[in-house]
Structure formats: C-alpha cells, structure tokens
Amino acid sequence: MEDLEKLKYPIGHFECPEDITNAHIEQWILDLETLPNRLTSLVNDFSETQLDTPYREGGWTVRQVIHHMADSHHHSYTRFKWALTENRPLIKVYEEKLWSELIDAKTAPISLSLSYLTALHAKLVYMCKRLTPEDLKKSYIHPEGNVNVSVAENIGKYAWHSNHHFAHIKTLAQRKAW
C-alpha cells in the first residue's frame, strides 16, 4: 500500500519562509495565475467515472477536489479583501469537509468550478500584482489558534493549496495511467 502521508500531501505541507521575498511573491502569484489553465488541461478529458474516483482511499473524488478548490479560493479571496480593508479582522472558518458532502460538490459539472476559478484567479492575480509592501504586511486573524496571517503569507498558502490539490489529481491520473 502506498504511503498515506504521501497520498494526502504529495507536495508536502505548506512551510512559510520566515523572510518572504519578492521572488517568493512573484512565484506564488505565477502559481495562482496558471492554476486554472493547468487544472482545466489536466481534467478536461476525464470521464464521469474518472471524475468520481477518489484521489486516495477515503479521500475526495476528483470532482469534490475541484469544487473544494473553488470554494476554498472563494474564501481566500474574501480573506484578502478583509485583511486589506480592516485592521486584523477575525475571519470566519467554514466546514470544508461538510461542504464537500453537499450535492453540488458531489454531482455538479466541474465546468462550473473551473470557470469560477478562472474568473476568481484573474481577479486575485490582478489584485496581488498591484499590492504594495505595506499591503503585504496587513493581516487577518485565523480563529483556529488565533494565528495572525499576513497577506504575503496568504498568497503563499493559496499558491501551495493550488499546487497541493493539483498534485492530488495529477498523481491519481499517473497512478491510474489516464
């Protein structure tokens, strides 16, 4: 049996650099910018059966992963806006596992979330490319542990999140020789 940790975290866990450089920000923005096309190209020819295949035993299906990415990145975009317009706001978390069990996550066409990710990432990237050094220092408070998350770190988290879930689908496709 394959190592469960490697299946859950094919690119490892997110590790935020202590000193976030312009090079980090530029690479993370590029990852966000290219995700919609990379993801669409990867899954465009998947059959319904492939879309309904879990990326690992007990894990979400490809369809659920794609819809989760749209839901999660929607939340992230809102968190960026809050951090940029309020003084260290306390954000609201959502129950992503329960959201993944809703009817849309389990059955809706992936084209809905792929189109949404394309539009959302275009707006997000447009904004991120124009952030000032002062903007990057702004932050929100995550209620799980009262963790302070800077705008710069959030860019990195969602670049990682993009690549993390992309890798779930890509490694599944490789294992199944799709």
ZIWOMO-V39437 format. One record per residue. N is the residue number from 1. PHI is phi in whole degrees, 0 to 359 (NA if undefined). NEAR is the number of other C-alpha atoms within 10 Angstrom. D_LAST is the distance of its C-alpha to the last C-alpha in Angstrom with 1 decimal. Layout:
n=N phi=PHI near=NEAR d_last=D_LAST
n=N phi=PHI near=NEAR d_last=D_LAST
//
This chain:
n=1 phi=NA near=3 d_last=19.9
n=2 phi=289 near=7 d_last=18.4
n=3 phi=296 near=7 d_last=21.0
n=4 phi=301 near=11 d_last=21.1
n=5 phi=298 near=9 d_last=22.6
n=6 phi=291 near=11 d_last=19.8
n=7 phi=290 near=18 d_last=17.3
n=8 phi=288 near=17 d_last=19.8
n=9 phi=231 near=14 d_last=20.7
n=10 phi=297 near=17 d_last=18.1
n=11 phi=248 near=16 d_last=20.4
n=12 phi=85 near=12 d_last=23.6
n=13 phi=278 near=12 d_last=26.1
n=14 phi=292 near=14 d_last=27.8
n=15 phi=233 near=10 d_last=30.9
n=16 phi=282 near=14 d_last=33.2
n=17 phi=298 near=10 d_last=35.3
n=18 phi=297 near=7 d_last=39.0
n=19 phi=246 near=7 d_last=39.8
n=20 phi=278 near=13 d_last=37.4
n=21 phi=263 near=10 d_last=37.9
n=22 phi=299 near=11 d_last=37.4
n=23 phi=297 near=9 d_last=34.6
n=24 phi=300 near=17 d_last=32.8
n=25 phi=301 near=19 d_last=33.4
n=26 phi=298 near=15 d_last=32.2
n=27 phi=293 near=14 d_last=28.9
n=28 phi=296 near=23 d_last=28.3
n=29 phi=295 near=22 d_last=29.1
n=30 phi=299 near=14 d_last=26.8
n=31 phi=300 near=21 d_last=23.9
n=32 phi=294 near=25 d_last=25.0
n=33 phi=293 near=19 d_last=25.4
n=34 phi=270 near=16 d_last=22.0
n=35 phi=306 near=20 d_last=20.0
n=36 phi=305 near=23 d_last=19.9
n=37 phi=290 near=12 d_last=18.6
n=38 phi=298 near=14 d_last=16.0
n=39 phi=293 near=21 d_last=14.8
n=40 phi=300 near=17 d_last=14.9
n=41 phi=298 near=11 d_last=13.1
n=42 phi=293 near=14 d_last=10.2
n=43 phi=257 near=20 d_last=10.1
n=44 phi=307 near=12 d_last=11.9
n=45 phi=257 near=11 d_last=9.5
n=46 phi=292 near=14 d_last=8.2
n=47 phi=281 near=10 d_last=10.0
n=48 phi=300 near=13 d_last=12.9
n=49 phi=297 near=10 d_last=11.6
n=50 phi=295 near=18 d_last=8.6
n=51 phi=297 near=22 d_last=11.5
n=52 phi=262 near=16 d_last=13.7
n=53 phi=265 near=18 d_last=11.8
n=54 phi=292 near=18 d_last=13.9
n=55 phi=288 near=26 d_last=12.7
n=56 phi=203 near=17 d_last=15.2
n=57 phi=301 near=10 d_last=17.7
n=58 phi=81 near=7 d_last=20.3
n=59 phi=263 near=14 d_last=18.6
n=60 phi=291 near=21 d_last=17.9
n=61 phi=285 near=23 d_last=15.0
n=62 phi=304 near=29 d_last=12.9
n=63 phi=302 near=27 d_last=15.5
n=64 phi=297 near=27 d_last=18.3
n=65 phi=298 near=23 d_last=17.3
n=66 phi=296 near=28 d_last=17.3
n=67 phi=293 near=27 d_last=20.6
n=68 phi=298 near=20 d_last=22.0
n=69 phi=300 near=20 d_last=21.5
n=70 phi=297 near=22 d_last=23.5
n=71 phi=297 near=19 d_last=26.1
n=72 phi=295 near=16 d_last=26.5
n=73 phi=287 near=20 d_last=26.8
n=74 phi=298 near=16 d_last=29.3
n=75 phi=298 near=16 d_last=31.4
n=76 phi=300 near=17 d_last=31.2
n=77 phi=302 near=19 d_last=32.5
n=78 phi=296 near=13 d_last=35.3
n=79 phi=296 near=23 d_last=36.0
n=80 phi=302 near=23 d_last=36.3
n=81 phi=298 near=15 d_last=38.8
n=82 phi=299 near=19 d_last=40.8
n=83 phi=298 near=24 d_last=41.1
n=84 phi=280 near=21 d_last=42.2
n=85 phi=242 near=13 d_last=44.7
n=86 phi=231 near=12 d_last=46.1
n=87 phi=272 near=12 d_last=47.6
n=88 phi=47 near=17 d_last=45.1
n=89 phi=293 near=16 d_last=44.1
n=90 phi=274 near=18 d_last=42.9
n=91 phi=275 near=17 d_last=39.5
n=92 phi=259 near=11 d_last=38.3
n=93 phi=271 near=10 d_last=35.2
n=94 phi=228 near=11 d_last=33.0
n=95 phi=274 near=7 d_last=31.4
n=96 phi=301 near=11 d_last=27.7
n=97 phi=294 near=11 d_last=26.8
n=98 phi=289 near=9 d_last=28.9
n=99 phi=300 near=16 d_last=27.7
n=100 phi=290 near=20 d_last=24.1
n=101 phi=266 near=13 d_last=25.5
n=102 phi=289 near=12 d_last=27.1
n=103 phi=302 near=9 d_last=26.1
n=104 phi=294 near=15 d_last=24.8
n=105 phi=292 near=22 d_last=22.4
n=106 phi=270 near=20 d_last=21.1
n=107 phi=226 near=15 d_last=21.1
n=108 phi=293 near=14 d_last=21.7
n=109 phi=300 near=15 d_last=19.5
n=110 phi=293 near=24 d_last=17.7
n=111 phi=302 near=13 d_last=19.4
n=112 phi=297 near=13 d_last=22.6
n=113 phi=284 near=21 d_last=21.5
n=114 phi=295 near=22 d_last=19.8
n=115 phi=295 near=14 d_last=23.0
n=116 phi=296 near=19 d_last=25.1
n=117 phi=299 near=26 d_last=23.4
n=118 phi=299 near=20 d_last=24.0
n=119 phi=292 near=12 d_last=27.7
n=120 phi=298 near=18 d_last=28.3
n=121 phi=291 near=23 d_last=27.0
n=122 phi=298 near=16 d_last=29.0
n=123 phi=294 near=13 d_last=32.1
n=124 phi=298 near=23 d_last=31.3
n=125 phi=294 near=18 d_last=30.9
n=126 phi=305 near=13 d_last=33.9
n=127 phi=294 near=13 d_last=35.9
n=128 phi=298 near=22 d_last=34.7
n=129 phi=293 near=12 d_last=35.6
n=130 phi=249 near=9 d_last=39.1
n=131 phi=288 near=14 d_last=39.9
n=132 phi=272 near=9 d_last=43.0
n=133 phi=304 near=10 d_last=43.5
n=134 phi=292 near=9 d_last=45.5
n=135 phi=300 near=17 d_last=42.7
n=136 phi=296 near=20 d_last=40.3
n=137 phi=276 near=15 d_last=42.8
n=138 phi=297 near=20 d_last=43.1
n=139 phi=208 near=26 d_last=41.4
n=140 phi=234 near=24 d_last=40.8
n=141 phi=252 near=19 d_last=41.4
n=142 phi=271 near=17 d_last=38.6
n=143 phi=293 near=12 d_last=40.4
n=144 phi=282 near=9 d_last=38.4
n=145 phi=91 near=7 d_last=40.7
n=146 phi=49 near=11 d_last=42.5
n=147 phi=277 near=12 d_last=40.4
n=148 phi=274 near=16 d_last=41.3
n=149 phi=242 near=18 d_last=38.2
n=150 phi=283 near=20 d_last=39.0
n=151 phi=301 near=24 d_last=37.4
n=152 phi=301 near=24 d_last=36.3
n=153 phi=296 near=22 d_last=34.6
n=154 phi=295 near=20 d_last=32.9
n=155 phi=300 near=26 d_last=31.3
n=156 phi=297 near=25 d_last=30.0
n=157 phi=300 near=19 d_last=28.8
n=158 phi=278 near=21 d_last=26.8
n=159 phi=293 near=22 d_last=25.3
n=160 phi=300 near=21 d_last=24.3
n=161 phi=302 near=20 d_last=23.1
n=162 phi=301 near=21 d_last=21.0
n=163 phi=291 near=19 d_last=19.3
n=164 phi=300 near=19 d_last=19.3
n=165 phi=284 near=22 d_last=17.2
n=166 phi=301 near=24 d_last=15.0
n=167 phi=295 near=19 d_last=14.3
n=168 phi=304 near=24 d_last=13.7
n=169 phi=288 near=24 d_last=10.7
n=170 phi=296 near=20 d_last=9.5
n=171 phi=292 near=16 d_last=10.2
n=172 phi=298 near=19 d_last=8.5
n=173 phi=300 near=17 d_last=5.0
n=174 phi=293 near=9 d_last=6.5
n=175 phi=297 near=10 d_last=8.0
n=176 phi=270 near=9 d_last=5.5
n=177 phi=56 near=7 d_last=3.8
n=178 phi=278 near=10 d_last=0.0
//
